[in-house]
Amino acid sequence: TLTEILKVYIFNPIFKWSLKNKLFNLPPKAAYAHATFFVFMSMAIWHGGQLNYFAYALVHFLTLSLENVFDLGIRMRKWDRWQLWIYRCVTLVIWSLSLYFFSYPMSEAYLILMRVFG
């Protein structure tokens, strides 16, 4: 699958290189973000390389990176059920809004989002 290819051939090598490279000396969370960025940009190229796919990839990269930086996966284990539902709803809204970038050309997606939030 595409996910397995991206993990094996892009994420893992870049993540390992980022951790071992003395020039950058990245901590693990930054190395994760570095590798994740390249995975999502590769996915955007795979889907056609148009600007809307890069915007879609950027939204997902930012949300995954922020989740990693703030350790939300670990903290969620201690949350009560209302906090989990709020987190899930916010995730659903972000994912749903990102689909505008995936489904429409950039100019149309921008206009739709401006109508929703403007």
Disulfide bonds with the S-S distance in Angstrom:
none
